[in-house]
């Protein structure tokens, strides 16, 4: 079975707010789907957290080494693409594109084998996993309504980030977290994401330590991106001094970029994104590197339904998995599948068991979001 074509689909029209300083509008294309076709009629679908323009440029670079390749050998083919882009790749949009290609090839591989990706990755350590609803902080006066809507959708864990946090003053930061805890109660887990990868992040180690102490008072599960993403020395010091677990790594790409952060103990929780890091095969390599250093891997997922499905399969084969990220609400997750994801009464998502990624896409809805 060989690859005959690769196509890209932009998702536009309902792009969720990001909290970034240069906030994109709903019509900005931040997610691109990749469709790989084969000479036996089976197709696979992947997802990239990158605009179609950048993905298309990367695909033109990669195409000569992909068309005609076996479609049922995802790890070998993805590694070939990583290796042949030693000059123009090694991260960024090229690696993001390889991520989507790799996910699509795993989808094909599973269909060919008649097995879910989670089983091909090693087997199901679990059949359900807790999603944390990912929300932006906002004005404390209106924030309770957002929180209540999320818990009404079944979430028993919420990650709150960006917005005013770290951008006003200490009193505002505590008010935001206190409002969240008082609104959702003690039974819902809360994580806090400062958004230190935002442009020109102004805060350093001492600010992060003080905020970590405050977060501990509200039983926050982890403190994410408290520092700029490349500040490895700052993260090492912060992990040693903070009373809450420290998380980060969503902007890193390629397994090699994670080695110093894992080996030097920069994070309690490492957060690679399958739609950026190089795909499912690359994620598995990072996962076992983290396990060997007793660092918890929690997949980052500002994502689409395809990215979430990939994260669920990774969680199935992840011995110590505890959560997956779920942007909420997000039409690119909820509107493009024929059967929506359902959070059960325990606040858990069922991991798909059908062949490949195990989800059925609604191509009419995808077409509507693509505007093509």
N, C-alpha and C positions, 0 to 999 in steps of 0.2 A: 504494500500500500504506500503510494507516494503522494507528496504534496503537489497539487496542480495550480493552486491559486491562493492568494492571500488578499483579503479585503479589509477595509477599515470603515467604521461607522462612528460618526460624532454623536454624542448625546448633548442636546441643547434644549433650552426652553424652560427647564425647571431645576437648574443647578442650585443646590442649597447654599445658603450663606456660609462663608468660610471663617469669618472673623479676621481675615487678613487686613492689613493696613490699606492695601490696594484692592478692596473688596470687588470681586467680579460680580457681574449681574447674572440674572437667570439665563440669559442667552449666551453667556460665555461657555465655551467648550473646554471643560476640564477632564472629562472622561471619554475615552475612545475604546470602542469594542473592536476586536480583531476576529475575523472569521477565516478559518483555514479550510480549504476544500481539498478533497482527495480523488484519486482516480477510481475509487470504489464507491463513491457516492456518500461516504460518511464525512460530516463536517464537524469541526470543533470550534468553540467560541472562547475567547479570552478577553481580558480587560486591562487597560492601561490608565494610570492616573496621570495623563498627559494629553495635550490637545492633539487633534487629528493632524494639524499641519506638521507638528514635530514628529508624530508617529509615521506619517507618510514619508517624510524625509528619511527617517531611520529605516523604514521598510525598503525603500529603493536601494539603500546601502546593503541591506541584508538579503534582498530577493535572490541574487545570483547563487547564494549559498543555501537557500531554502527550497526553491522550486526544484522538484525532482527528488528531494530527500525523502527518506522513509518518514511517514507520519506517525508511526507507532513506536518511535524510540525517542521520547521527549528529552531525556537527560543528555543523551549523546548529542542530539541536534542542537539543543540550547547551549551546551558547553562549546560546541563548534562555533556557534554564533558569537559567544563571548570571546573566544580565542581569536577569531578572525577580525575582530574590531579592536585589536590592541592599540590602534592609533587613533581611530575616530570614536571609539566607544569608551569602555572602562568607566561607566557611570552615566548619569544624566539621561537624556531622552532616548539614546540608543538602548541603554539597559532597560528603561521603562518599556520600550517596544518589544524587546526580547522577553520581558515578563509576560506580556499579553500573548505572544507567540507560544511560549512555554505552557501557559495555562490551557490554551487551545489544543496543543499537542497532547497534554495529559487527558483532556476531555476525549479526544479521539482514541487514545490508548485504552482508556477505560471502556469505551464503547466496543472496541475491537475485542477486548478480553471478556466483555460482558460483566465487568466488575466496577464498583465505585472506586474513585481515585483514592479514598481513604484506605481501602484494603490494599491497593497497589503500593501505597506508601509504607505498608508494614502491618496494617490491621487496626481494628477499632478498639482503642482503649476505653471508649465511651460511645454512647449513641445519642447523647444530648450534651449541650454546653450552655453556660449562662452568657447571654448577650448583654453588653452594657450599652445603654442608649447614650449616644454622643450628642451633647447639646452645647450651645454657646451661652455663656453668662450674659445677662442683660440687666436692665434697670431693676433693682430689688422690688420696686412697686409692682412690676408686671411679671417678674420671674416666677412667682408661685404658680401662675396659671400654666406656664410652659412645663414646669415640673410635674404638676398634677396631670396634665395631658399625657406625659410620658409614662407615668406610673399606671395611668388608666389603660395604656396600651399593653401593659403586662410587665414592663421592665422592673426588675428588682436590683438593678445596678445602673448607675448613671455616671458618665464622665462629663464634667463641666469645665469649660475652658474659654480662653481668649476673652472677647468682649472687654468690659471694664477692668478685669482682673490684672493687676500689675501695671495698670495704665492711669490710675487716679492716685490713690494713697492707701496706707495700711488699713485705715478705718473702713474704706470701701471694700477692700479685699476680704476683711473679716465679715462684714455685713453680708456680702454675697454668699459666703460659705455658711454662715449662721442661718440665713434665710433658707438655703437649700436643706440644711439638716432639719430645721424646724418644720419645713413643709413636708418632706418625705418620711420623717421619722427615723428611728434607729434601725429598722429592719431592711432598709434599702442601702446598698453599698454606694459610696460616693468616691469618685476619683477626681483629681483636679489637674488640669492641663494649663500651665501658664502661657504656653505658646511662644517659647523662647526662640523659635525659628522664624518668627515674624521679623520683618526688616528692621535693622538698627535697634535690636533689643537692648535696653539701657541698663539692665540689672546684672549684678554679679553675685559672687559667692555669699557675701554677708546678707544681702537681701534674701537670697534663696534659703539660707539657714533660718532666718527669722520667720519667713512665711511657712517653712516646714514645721516649725514649732507651733505656730498657730493652727495649721492643718491637723496636727496630732490631737489637738484639743477637741476636734470635731470628728475624730475617728475616720479620717480620710485614708483610703486604701493605698493610694500612691500619689506622688507628686511628679508630674510629667513636664519635660521641657522647661525646667526652671532656669536654664542657662542657654546661651546660643549653642547650636548643635555640634559645633566643632571644638567646644571648650572641654576637651577630655580631662585636663588637669583639674578644672573646676568641678567637673562631675565626680572625679575620684575623691576630692576633698569633701564635696557635699554628701556623697554616700556615707562617708565616715562620720559625719557630724549630724546628719539629719535624723530626727526621730521617726520619720516615715520612710517607706521604700521609695527609691528614686528610679524613674522610668525615662526612656528616651530611645532615639535611634530611627525614627520614622523617615528621616530624610536621607539616611545612608543607603547606598546601592552597592551591590556585589558583596559576596561573603567576605572578601578580603578587607573591606572597609570596617567590618564588625570585629575583626580579630583583636585590635588593640583595646577597644572598648570592653570586650568580654574578658580578655586575658588580664587586663590591668584593673578590673573591678570597678568600672565607671558606673555601672547600673545594677540595681537589684532586678529590674525588669527591662528586657530588651524588646524593641517593637519594630521589627522589619515589616514592610508593606509588600505583600505578594504581587501587587500590580506595579511596583516600582523596583523591587530589589533584584529581580532577575527571574521571578516566577516560582513555581512550586518546588522544582528541584533545588534551586538555590536556597529557598526557605528551609528545606529539609537539612541542608548542610549547616546552615546557621543554627537551626534547632539543636542538632546534636553537639555542635560546638558549645552552645549555651548550657546544655544539660551536663556536659563534662566539666563545666566550671560552676555548676550549681547556680546558674542564673535563669530565672523564669522567662520564657518567651511568651509574649502576648501579641498576637498579630495586630498591627495597625490596619485600620480599614475605613478610610474616608472613601466610600466605595460604591460599587454597583452590585446588582444581584449576582453577577458572575464572580466578582471579587469576594463577596460574602460566601458564596458556595465553595470557592477555593479555600477560604479560611476555615470553613466548617470541616472540610476534609483533612486539612492540616491538623485541626483540633482533634479529629478522630484518632489520628496516628501519633499524637503528641502525648507522651506518657504523663506529663504533669500539667496539661492544659487546664485553665480555670475560666477563661473568658474569651469572647470574640467581640470586636467592636461592631456597632450597628448604628450608623448615622440615622437619626430619626427626627421628623419624618423625612423620607427621601423617595421621590418618585422613581429614581433610577434603580432602587432596590425593589420597591413595592409594586410599581406599575408595569414592569416589563417581564414579569413571570406569569405563566398561566395559572399556577397554584401559589398563592402568597405564602411567605414564611409566617409561621404561627408560633407565638410565645405561649407556652402552656401555663397551667396554674402554678407551677413551681418556678416560673420565670426563666424557663429553659427553651432553647431551640433544638428541634430534632435535626440530627445530621443526616443528609440524604444518603440513601443506599442504592439508588439506581445506577446504571452504568455511566461511566464518565463522571461529570460533575453532578449528575443526578437531578437536574432541574429542567423544566420545560419552559422555554422562553415564549413570550407573546410577541411575535414578529410584527404584528400590526402596531402595537404600542411602541416598539423600538423604532419602527418607521416614522411614527408620529413625532417621536422625540428627536429623530435625526433630521427632520425637515428636508429630506432629500427625495 
